[in-house]
Amino acid sequence: MYQIISLIIYLVVFGLIWWLVGMLPLPAPVARIVNVLFILFLIGVLLSVFGILPGIRLPVLRW
């Protein structure tokens, strides 16, 4: 249960950071590279949550 709540919180924070970075006036090639890096990081987070990729560990938020 805590893992699902932590995942939701991390995805919301990740989305807000992605949105803020997307508002920066970056040149097109740089913006494309940043977009690809964000997508790769998102895939890494999702794979680590489901235990497929053990390299990335998310700290569990405790209440």
C-alpha positions in Angstrom: 0.0 0.0 0.0 2.8 2.4 0.9 4.6 1.6 -2.3 1.6 2.6 -4.4 1.2 5.9 -2.5 4.9 6.6 -2.8 4.7 5.9 -6.6 1.7 8.3 -7.0 3.6 11.0 -5.1 6.7 10.5 -7.1 4.8 10.6 -10.4 3.0 13.8 -9.4 6.3 15.5 -8.5 8.0 14.1 -11.6 5.1 15.5 -13.7 5.4 18.9 -12.1 9.2 19.0 -12.8 8.6 17.9 -16.4 6.0 20.6 -16.8 8.3 23.3 -15.4 11.2 22.2 -17.5 9.0 22.2 -20.5 8.2 25.8 -20.0 11.8 26.9 -20.2 12.8 28.6 -23.5 15.3 25.9 -24.6 16.5 25.5 -28.2 14.8 22.7 -30.0 17.7 20.1 -29.9 18.3 20.7 -26.2 14.6 20.4 -25.5 14.4 17.1 -27.4 17.3 15.7 -25.4 15.8 16.8 -22.1 12.5 15.2 -23.2 14.2 11.9 -24.0 16.1 11.9 -20.7 12.8 12.5 -18.7 11.2 9.6 -20.6 14.1 7.3 -19.8 14.0 8.3 -16.2 10.3 7.7 -16.0 10.7 4.2 -17.5 13.5 3.6 -14.9 11.3 4.6 -12.1 8.4 2.4 -13.2 10.7 -0.6 -13.8 12.3 -0.2 -10.3 8.9 0.1 -8.6 7.8 -3.3 -10.1 11.2 -4.9 -9.2 12.4 -5.4 -12.8 15.3 -2.9 -12.6 17.1 -3.2 -9.2 19.5 -0.3 -9.8 17.2 2.6 -9.0 15.7 2.6 -5.5 13.0 5.0 -4.5 12.9 5.9 -0.8 9.6 4.8 0.8 7.6 7.7 2.2 6.6 6.8 5.7 3.6 8.4 7.4 
